[in-house]
Amino acid sequence: MILLLNKNSLFSTFGVNCFNDLDLAINNMAPSMVDYYLSDLSNGVDNSYLNKRNIQSSINIGDFSLYLDYDEEIYLEFLQQSNEAFETASLW
């Protein structure tokens, strides 16, 4: 799933001024906090289309990826884990 994020909300959440500073801020945080903040930013946002040829820069964080395109828009891509992967088969 790919979502278009509000840059101001993203930057204020991580206390940075630009996309390049975001990588350093994320690396200095606990992974669980980064997951929480990115999940929180993605709530209420609809799916978007991202032409991956227009990606200027990217940051990969576990199941999340942040992309900066040439139009200075920031996208969040995350993998949705299905519940089926955690279910075990029946013995009967």
C-alpha positions in Angstrom: 0.0 0.0 0.0 1.4 3.4 -0.9 0.2 6.6 0.7 0.9 10.3 0.1 2.0 11.9 3.4 1.7 15.5 4.6 5.3 16.7 4.7 4.7 19.1 7.5 3.2 16.5 9.7 6.0 14.0 8.9 8.7 16.5 9.6 7.2 17.8 12.8 6.6 14.2 14.1 10.3 13.4 13.7 11.6 16.9 14.5 13.4 17.6 11.2 13.3 20.2 8.5 13.9 18.2 5.4 13.8 14.7 4.0 17.6 14.2 4.2 17.5 14.8 8.0 14.8 12.3 8.4 17.1 9.3 7.9 19.4 10.4 10.8 16.4 11.1 13.1 14.9 7.6 12.3 18.2 5.9 13.0 18.5 7.5 16.4 15.0 6.3 17.5 13.8 3.0 18.8 12.3 0.9 15.9 9.0 0.5 17.7 8.6 4.2 18.0 9.3 4.7 14.3 6.7 2.0 13.5 4.2 3.7 15.8 4.8 7.1 14.3 4.6 5.9 10.7 1.5 3.8 11.4 -0.1 6.8 13.0 0.7 9.1 10.1 -0.9 6.6 7.7 -4.3 6.5 9.5 -7.0 8.2 7.5 -5.0 8.5 4.3 -6.2 7.0 1.1 -4.1 4.9 -1.3 -2.0 6.9 -3.8 -0.2 6.1 -7.0 3.5 6.5 -7.2 5.5 6.3 -10.4 8.7 4.7 -9.1 10.6 6.2 -12.0 10.1 9.6 -10.3 11.7 8.6 -7.0 14.5 11.0 -6.1 15.4 9.5 -2.7 14.2 6.7 -0.4 14.5 5.5 3.1 13.8 1.9 4.1 12.7 1.0 7.6 11.7 -2.6 8.2 8.2 -3.0 6.6 8.1 0.7 5.7 9.7 2.7 2.9 9.6 6.5 2.5 10.0 8.0 -1.0 10.7 11.5 -2.0 9.8 12.2 -5.7 11.0 15.0 -8.0 7.8 17.0 -7.2 9.0 17.1 -3.5 6.1 14.9 -2.5 6.7 12.2 0.2 5.1 8.8 0.0 4.9 6.0 2.5 4.8 2.4 1.4 4.2 -0.4 3.8 3.6 -4.1 3.6 0.3 -5.4 4.8 0.8 -8.7 6.6 -2.1 -11.1 6.3 -3.4 -13.0 9.2 -3.2 -16.2 7.2 0.6 -16.3 7.6 0.2 -16.7 11.3 -2.4 -19.4 11.4 -1.5 -23.0 11.7 -3.2 -25.8 9.8 -5.7 -28.0 11.6 -4.6 -31.4 12.8 -8.0 -32.9 12.1 
